[in-house]
Amino acid sequence: MRVASPPGRRTRSPTPTRGSRSTGLGLIRTMHNPKTLPPADTAGDQSGRDDTEAAFAASLAIDLERARRLQRPFRQAAEVLAHVSEGALLTALDGTILWTNTAVCRITGHPQSELVGATPARFRSGRHDDQFYARMWAAIATEGSWRGEIWNRRATGEVFPEWLTISTLRSTNGTPAGYIAVFSDLTSLRDSEDALQHIAHHDPLTGLPNRTLLLDRLRHAIEHARRRQEQFSILFVDLDRFKPINDSLGHEAGDVVLRSLAERLSTRLRHADTIARFGGDEFVVVLDPDPDENSAAQVALDIVRLLGEPVDVDAHHRAAVGASIGIARYPDDGRHVSELLQHADTAMYSAKEAGGGTWRFYRKALTEAARRRLRIQEGLRRAVDEQTLTAHYLPLYCTDGARIMAVEAVARWTHPELGSIPPAEFLPIAAQTQLIRRVGALVRSLAFPAIASLQRASETPLDLILNMHQRELADPDCVPHLVYLSREHEVALDRIVIDVREEALLRDARQVAPQLHSLAERGVRFVIDDFGTGHLSLANLLRLPIHGLKVDRTIVRKLPADADAKTLCSLAAEIARRLNIAIIAEGVETSTQLDSVAELGFQAWQGFLGTAALPLSSVHPLLPGNRSPQPEP
C-alpha cells in the first residue's frame, strides 16, 4: 500500500515488518517532523533512533494485523446488507459510523459521505429522553442486542418512526468489534394503520364518527364531566321523511341527502362537540360541556331548521326531510352511556309523536311511556304472528236519511296485560316499527269476508272502506293482494274505498301514485282522510285519482257555532262539488252538527250520533232489509 507523505514531513526508507509469529506483513515507511529531529551533536548517532523506529514499526505491525482480523466481520456484514431494502449501518465500539448501505441514505436523506465518521446521534429526534437510550445500551451490553420502535429524524427535519434492531458485532475470537444496526421505515405502515383506524371509527358515507367512536367519546365525556363536576347534553337526531326518498329516488339519492345533511350538522357545531352517525338515518350530537338546557335547546332548534331546508338531490329533484330530536343531559338524565342514549332516544320518540320537526327534553314521565310503548310493540308483534287482532266496522250514513252506505274496517286489539289498546295508540307504533304492513294485511283479510257477508244480507249496495297507511300504499304488493282478496271472496273492487291520509299525499305522493292509479283503473275509489288539517296541494287533487274528501272531526265538532269551522266546511264542500267528488263529515256527534253538514252539501257522515265501530255481528241488524242470519261474533 502506497501512502503519500503529508506536507512538512520527511520519510525514511521502507522497513520490513513482521507479525507476532515472524510472518512478513510488508514494508513500512516512517515519517517525522523536521522540527522534532534530534540536536546536531547527536545527529550522527543513529542507533537510538533506529531502535525507536523498529519498536514503533513492530507495534504498528501488530495493530495492522489486529485491524485486519477485526475488519473481517465488518466486511462480511457489509456484503450481506449492501442490497437489502432496510437501512443498515456498521459502527465502531465508540459509535463512529464506519459504513452504511444505500437504503440508509434513501430513508434518512443523508449522503453516505456525511454519515461515515459521524455517529447515530445525528438521527436523534428529541422524542426520547436519556433514560430511553440508557436502557437500550444496557440491553445491548447484557443481552447483545436490542430491538424496538424508535423515532428518528431525516435530513429534512421530518420525524419518522422506525423499527430498529441493534446487535453486537464480534470478531473471530468472540470479542466485541462494533455494532450493526438495521432499521425499517414505519411511516407507510403507520399511515396504513391510521387509515385503518379511521375506517374502523368513521362512517364511510358521511365521514362522521361512527357508533364505536361515539361510545368511546361519550365515555370520555362522562369521565371528564365527573371529574370537573360539569354537565353536558346529547341530542338524538332522527330524520323524519328519509325512507320515502330511498323508495322513490333510490339509495344513491338517499346517500346524497345523508352526506348533505351531515355536512350541515358539522358546520353548525363547535370544534369540541361530537357529531356521529349512529346508524341509518340517525345521528347523535354530544355537546361538551353544556352549562344549561337553554344552550342545548338552541342547538336543537338550529338543527331542526337546518335539516328542514330542502336538499338538491340532483338537477331535477329536491328533497325535504326534517328531523325529530331528543335531548338527555348528564348527570340529571343518566350517569352511564347506555342510560343517556336510551333516554335521548325516548325523548326523540316523544318529538316524533308530537308530529316531528321539533325537539323534546327527556323527562322521567317519558320513561313510563317508553316502557308502555315497548310492551305494546312486543305485544303487537305477537298479536300479528298469532292473528289475534280483530276488526270492527264503523257505519257510514247518508245525510238524507239513516241508510248505511258503507262500513269502515277498524283494527281492534286487546293486550293480554294492558287491556284494550285504541288504534290511535298502537297504529303509530306499528308504522314506526314496520309492522303496519302486516297489521293492514291482517285487517284486510278479515274485512273482505265480512263485507261479502254484509253485502249478501243488505238490500242496497254496500261499500267497504279500508284505512291504508302510506307505507302500505307505497308497497307494490298491495295491488296484487287486494286483487287476490277480491277474487277469493267475490267482492268487486268497485265496492272498495280506501282512506288515504293527507300526509301520504304531501310527503309520499311519488311513492303511492303508481299504486293509486293502478287500483283506480280496477275500480277502487280513494278518499282523503282528515282533510283540512294539513297543507295538501290542490294540484294533487287533480293529478291523483281522488273520489272524495273526508273533513276532519276536529273541524266538524265545532259546528255550527264556530264561524271559521263553518267556512272551512263550506269551502271543502265547494271544492268537492266543482271536482265532482264526494264530501264526507267525520266525527258527527249531535243532531245540530248533522243538520249543519247536510245544509252545507255533505253527502255522508260518520260519528257517535250514529254508532261507534261495532263487531260484525252487531252490524247485521242495522242493515236495511237484513236477509241473512247474523254471523257469529
PEKA-V859298 format. One record per residue. N is the residue number from 1. RES is the residue in one letter. PHI is phi in whole degrees, 0 to 359 (none if undefined). Layout:
N:RES:PHI + N:RES:PHI
This chain:
1:M:none + 2:R:261 + 3:V:241 + 4:A:285 + 5:S:281 + 6:P:294 + 7:P:302 + 8:G:83 + 9:R:248 + 10:R:246 + 11:T:240 + 12:R:256 + 13:S:296 + 14:P:302 + 15:T:244 + 16:P:295 + 17:T:235 + 18:R:229 + 19:G:278 + 20:S:294 + 21:R:252 + 22:S:61 + 23:T:278 + 24:G:290 + 25:L:255 + 26:G:145 + 27:L:251 + 28:I:235 + 29:R:250 + 30:T:268 + 31:M:223 + 32:H:214 + 33:N:272 + 34:P:302 + 35:K:294 + 36:T:259 + 37:L:296 + 38:P:298 + 39:P:298 + 40:A:299 + 41:D:290 + 42:T:248 + 43:A:295 + 44:G:282 + 45:D:268 + 46:Q:260 + 47:S:294 + 48:G:297 + 49:R:294 + 50:D:296 + 51:D:296 + 52:T:297 + 53:E:295 + 54:A:295 + 55:A:296 + 56:F:298 + 57:A:296 + 58:A:296 + 59:S:296 + 60:L:295 + 61:A:298 + 62:I:296 + 63:D:298 + 64:L:295 + 65:E:295 + 66:R:295 + 67:A:299 + 68:R:294 + 69:R:293 + 70:L:292 + 71:Q:291 + 72:R:301 + 73:P:296 + 74:F:297 + 75:R:296 + 76:Q:295 + 77:A:296 + 78:A:296 + 79:E:297 + 80:V:287 + 81:L:265 + 82:A:299 + 83:H:243 + 84:V:283 + 85:S:282 + 86:E:282 + 87:G:286 + 88:A:218 + 89:L:214 + 90:L:244 + 91:T:231 + 92:A:287 + 93:L:296 + 94:D:274 + 95:G:95 + 96:T:294 + 97:I:285 + 98:L:261 + 99:W:198 + 100:T:222 + 101:N:271 + 102:T:291 + 103:A:295 + 104:V:299 + 105:C:294 + 106:R:294 + 107:I:285 + 108:T:269 + 109:G:86 + 110:H:271 + 111:P:289 + 112:Q:297 + 113:S:296 + 114:E:279 + 115:L:272 + 116:V:295 + 117:G:98 + 118:A:271 + 119:T:236 + 120:P:298 + 121:A:300 + 122:R:300 + 123:F:270 + 124:R:301 + 125:S:267 + 126:G:89 + 127:R:276 + 128:H:245 + 129:D:272 + 130:D:296 + 131:Q:297 + 132:F:301 + 133:Y:290 + 134:A:297 + 135:R:294 + 136:M:300 + 137:W:287 + 138:A:294 + 139:A:294 + 140:I:296 + 141:A:293 + 142:T:270 + 143:E:250 + 144:G:89 + 145:S:198 + 146:W:211 + 147:R:217 + 148:G:170 + 149:E:269 + 150:I:217 + 151:W:259 + 152:N:237 + 153:R:236 + 154:R:278 + 155:A:297 + 156:T:284 + 157:G:96 + 158:E:291 + 159:V:271 + 160:F:217 + 161:P:272 + 162:E:218 + 163:W:258 + 164:L:244 + 165:T:235 + 166:I:244 + 167:S:232 + 168:T:283 + 169:L:263 + 170:R:245 + 171:S:279 + 172:T:294 + 173:N:266 + 174:G:91 + 175:T:277 + 176:P:301 + 177:A:249 + 178:G:169 + 179:Y:224 + 180:I:240 + 181:A:240 + 182:V:234 + 183:F:220 + 184:S:242 + 185:D:285 + 186:L:265 + 187:T:301 + 188:S:295 + 189:L:295 + 190:R:296 + 191:D:299 + 192:S:295 + 193:E:296 + 194:D:297 + 195:A:296 + 196:L:294 + 197:Q:298 + 198:H:296 + 199:I:298 + 200:A:291 + 201:H:241 + 202:H:227 + 203:D:286 + 204:P:293 + 205:L:280 + 206:T:260 + 207:G:78 + 208:L:282 + 209:P:306 + 210:N:266 + 211:R:298 + 212:T:299 + 213:L:292 + 214:L:301 + 215:L:299 + 216:D:295 + 217:R:292 + 218:L:296 + 219:R:298 + 220:H:294 + 221:A:297 + 222:I:296 + 223:E:295 + 224:H:296 + 225:A:293 + 226:R:294 + 227:R:293 + 228:R:266 + 229:Q:56 + 230:E:250 + 231:Q:241 + 232:F:209 + 233:S:239 + 234:I:238 + 235:L:245 + 236:F:263 + 237:V:252 + 238:D:236 + 239:L:289 + 240:D:276 + 241:R:229 + 242:F:276 + 243:K:302 + 244:P:301 + 245:I:294 + 246:N:299 + 247:D:292 + 248:S:267 + 249:L:256 + 250:G:99 + 251:H:291 + 252:E:297 + 253:A:296 + 254:G:300 + 255:D:296 + 256:V:300 + 257:V:296 + 258:L:298 + 259:R:296 + 260:S:296 + 261:L:291 + 262:A:297 + 263:E:294 + 264:R:298 + 265:L:298 + 266:S:296 + 267:T:288 + 268:R:281 + 269:L:269 + 270:R:285 + 271:H:297 + 272:A:284 + 273:D:279 + 274:T:243 + 275:I:239 + 276:A:231 + 277:R:272 + 278:F:280 + 279:G:148 + 280:G:59 + 281:D:252 + 282:E:244 + 283:F:230 + 284:V:232 + 285:V:245 + 286:V:248 + 287:L:261 + 288:D:225 + 289:P:277 + 290:D:216 + 291:P:292 + 292:D:209 + 293:E:294 + 294:N:299 + 295:S:292 + 296:A:295 + 297:A:295 + 298:Q:293 + 299:V:297 + 300:A:299 + 301:L:297 + 302:D:297 + 303:I:294 + 304:V:302 + 305:R:293 + 306:L:299 + 307:L:283 + 308:G:278 + 309:E:284 + 310:P:299 + 311:V:246 + 312:D:281 + 313:V:287 + 314:D:205 + 315:A:293 + 316:H:242 + 317:H:227 + 318:R:237 + 319:A:239 + 320:A:254 + 321:V:249 + 322:G:96 + 323:A:208 + 324:S:244 + 325:I:231 + 326:G:247 + 327:I:239 + 328:A:232 + 329:R:238 + 330:Y:268 + 331:P:261 + 332:D:298 + 333:D:258 + 334:G:157 + 335:R:244 + 336:H:228 + 337:V:303 + 338:S:297 + 339:E:293 + 340:L:296 + 341:L:296 + 342:Q:297 + 343:H:288 + 344:A:295 + 345:D:295 + 346:T:299 + 347:A:295 + 348:M:298 + 349:Y:295 + 350:S:296 + 351:A:294 + 352:K:298 + 353:E:294 + 354:A:280 + 355:G:113 + 356:G:79 + 357:G:66 + 358:T:208 + 359:W:223 + 360:R:218 + 361:F:277 + 362:Y:289 + 363:R:228 + 364:K:302 + 365:A:298 + 366:L:293 + 367:T:298 + 368:E:297 + 369:A:296 + 370:A:293 + 371:R:297 + 372:R:296 + 373:R:300 + 374:L:296 + 375:R:295 + 376:I:294 + 377:Q:299 + 378:E:294 + 379:G:294 + 380:L:294 + 381:R:298 + 382:R:294 + 383:A:297 + 384:V:292 + 385:D:299 + 386:E:267 + 387:Q:55 + 388:T:261 + 389:L:291 + 390:T:236 + 391:A:233 + 392:H:250 + 393:Y:228 + 394:L:259 + 395:P:293 + 396:L:246 + 397:Y:253 + 398:C:285 + 399:T:283 + 400:D:267 + 401:G:173 + 402:A:262 + 403:R:292 + 404:I:277 + 405:M:270 + 406:A:201 + 407:V:232 + 408:E:258 + 409:A:284 + 410:V:236 + 411:A:291 + 412:R:228 + 413:W:210 + 414:T:246 + 415:H:286 + 416:P:299 + 417:E:244 + 418:L:273 + 419:G:84 + 420:S:291 + 421:I:250 + 422:P:292 + 423:P:303 + 424:A:297 + 425:E:263 + 426:F:273 + 427:L:291 + 428:P:300 + 429:I:294 + 430:A:298 + 431:A:292 + 432:Q:286 + 433:T:253 + 434:Q:67 + 435:L:278 + 436:I:299 + 437:R:294 + 438:R:289 + 439:V:297 + 440:G:299 + 441:A:296 + 442:L:293 + 443:V:297 + 444:R:295 + 445:S:293 + 446:L:276 + 447:A:285 + 448:F:294 + 449:P:294 + 450:A:294 + 451:I:293 + 452:A:298 + 453:S:294 + 454:L:291 + 455:Q:295 + 456:R:292 + 457:A:272 + 458:S:264 + 459:E:281 + 460:T:242 + 461:P:302 + 462:L:224 + 463:D:261 + 464:L:249 + 465:I:258 + 466:L:244 + 467:N:268 + 468:M:232 + 469:H:290 + 470:Q:299 + 471:R:292 + 472:E:289 + 473:L:291 + 474:A:284 + 475:D:276 + 476:P:302 + 477:D:289 + 478:C:294 + 479:V:292 + 480:P:298 + 481:H:293 + 482:L:294 + 483:V:298 + 484:Y:299 + 485:L:297 + 486:S:299 + 487:R:288 + 488:E:298 + 489:H:248 + 490:E:56 + 491:V:246 + 492:A:294 + 493:L:293 + 494:D:284 + 495:R:260 + 496:I:255 + 497:V:240 + 498:I:247 + 499:D:279 + 500:V:242 + 501:R:288 + 502:E:306 + 503:E:303 + 504:A:297 + 505:L:277 + 506:L:283 + 507:R:260 + 508:D:234 + 509:A:303 + 510:R:296 + 511:Q:282 + 512:V:270 + 513:A:303 + 514:P:301 + 515:Q:290 + 516:L:299 + 517:H:293 + 518:S:297 + 519:L:288 + 520:A:298 + 521:E:296 + 522:R:266 + 523:G:104 + 524:V:291 + 525:R:251 + 526:F:232 + 527:V:237 + 528:I:279 + 529:D:276 + 530:D:57 + 531:F:298 + 532:G:102 + 533:T:259 + 534:G:244 + 535:H:232 + 536:L:296 + 537:S:286 + 538:L:296 + 539:A:297 + 540:N:294 + 541:L:295 + 542:L:273 + 543:R:281 + 544:L:257 + 545:P:281 + 546:I:262 + 547:H:245 + 548:G:189 + 549:L:237 + 550:K:246 + 551:V:286 + 552:D:296 + 553:R:297 + 554:T:295 + 555:I:271 + 556:V:295 + 557:R:293 + 558:K:275 + 559:L:284 + 560:P:266 + 561:A:287 + 562:D:278 + 563:A:294 + 564:D:295 + 565:A:296 + 566:K:294 + 567:T:295 + 568:L:299 + 569:C:295 + 570:S:295 + 571:L:296 + 572:A:298 + 573:A:296 + 574:E:292 + 575:I:299 + 576:A:298 + 577:R:296 + 578:R:290 + 579:L:271 + 580:N:59 + 581:I:234 + 582:A:283 + 583:I:231 + 584:I:233 + 585:A:259 + 586:E:251 + 587:G:81 + 588:V:286 + 589:E:240 + 590:T:229 + 591:S:292 + 592:T:292 + 593:Q:294 + 594:L:296 + 595:D:300 + 596:S:292 + 597:V:290 + 598:A:294 + 599:E:295 + 600:L:281 + 601:G:102 + 602:F:290 + 603:Q:270 + 604:A:211 + 605:W:207 + 606:Q:225 + 607:G:150 + 608:F:293 + 609:L:299 + 610:G:274 + 611:T:193 + 612:A:282 + 613:A:297 + 614:L:236 + 615:P:294 + 616:L:305 + 617:S:297 + 618:S:273 + 619:V:278 + 620:H:307 + 621:P:296 + 622:L:276 + 623:L:285 + 624:P:293 + 625:G:63 + 626:N:308 + 627:R:252 + 628:S:219 + 629:P:296 + 630:Q:291 + 631:P:287 + 632:E:292 + 633:P:299
